[in-house]
Amino acid sequence: MTEPTVLSRTGGPSLPQERNVVTDIPGPESLARLERKKAFVADGVGTMLPVFIEAAGGGILRDVDGNSLIDLGSGIAVTSVGNAADSVVRRVQAQVAAFTHTCFMITPYDGYVDVCAKLAQLTPGDHAKKSALFNSGAEAVENAVKIARVATGRDAVGVFEHAYHGRTNLTMAMTSKNMPYKHGFGPFAGEVYRAPMSYPFRDGLSGEQAAARAIDVLDKQVGADNLACVVIEPILGEGGFVVPAPGFLPALAAWAADKGVVFIADEIQSGFCRTGAWFACDEEGVVPDLVTTAKGIAGGLPLAGVTGRAELMDAVHVGGLGGTYGGNPVACAAALGSIEEMETHDLAARAREIGATMHSRLTALQEQHAVIGDLRGRGAMMAIELCAPGTTDPDPARTAAVSAYCHQQGVVTLTCGTWGNVFRFLPPLSIPDALLDEGFDVVAEAFAATA
Ligand code: PLZ
């Protein structure tokens, strides 16, 4: 393999699109920086793969030792348009040179309103919609709940098993998994109730059966009249990329509409072209009352939104929603750049192409390795669940070994799932085919090497 010429140290689309591992992973420069991290960064802030990055773009992350790694994680579904994508860089540079902050609650600016107009256009449903912008996914989820409570005058919040909604106090209560997200951090917010999720690999139920089971819990154990909202990830993110059985989401949404319960789709991980559509809800024509977005919306800058029916959004008193930085002008410029990339390059179609490649590579792998119990996901959000052959007994050790092997070979992979036994793939939609193929060659090697 010939060494690609590195023309500059800039990232973005100009970065050579080749895997190139020149040291151990992590290399000596990264290890030295890891010592500094240990000295100055709280231990509670972990790092999965301690290679320090100095440039990134397309499908490559380049570290301080000169290693070029294939990115199959997009910083957890964030850099869907690629790192330092052209439109993002151009708009952010112009904005940062013009002004960096005024606080939208003090003196407004166009970028914020432009992002809200785009959200109204792109989120599911053609009803009148309004939005409010925030900094993080967790903050968006918290605000969606606040809005639903004001609009309904009710307190209770319905959530699902294996859910992930964030690390703030309310969203920790809404998140399912104890370690590492909740352990020792209680007491948690009250009035949060958990219903069973549709998990086809584990429950074997149809969408309708799983919905009836969840609705029974919400109806009998909480009472629809007490429920302000149900909050659900249309495809689970951290919980294991579980795709509910067809019919589950529509049945739940119909029940919520009938009972006056606000149906909130948390599309923070699944949204913005990731699954091959603008939003995962689009697949089954589900129209949520409120949608939370973050991650992929802004190509790596912190931005989040709550978008929903105008009359629900407007139920909150003037001044009731906000925050110093929510809808920061630089983050809004990044979002407008990301959305421009998605529209001009039809990245939803690209996500479907990537999904087709990943599906065929993973199907072939599943035929060879009985440890792969389930293959699921949609578009560029796909995963395999590792279990003792022929059972649903989770195999987190093998999952960790396979992922660690990929890291050693210069492929950045992520795991997830309640039992830590799900190997998930979230490549940037800017990844070239050759790199994607090479990434999955390494994944295949990893299974053979750890058998
Ligand atoms: N809702 C569906 O996926 C964030 C969490 C990573 P924030 N998921 C990645 C970690 O370990 O902290 C997420 C999500 C869904 C909400 C959130 C929260 O988004 O931007 O991390 O607050």
Residues whose N, C-alpha, C, O or C-beta is under 5 A from the ligand:
A	BS01	PLZ	I76 S136 G137 A138 E139 Y164 H165 G166 E233 G237 E238 D266 I268 Q269 A294
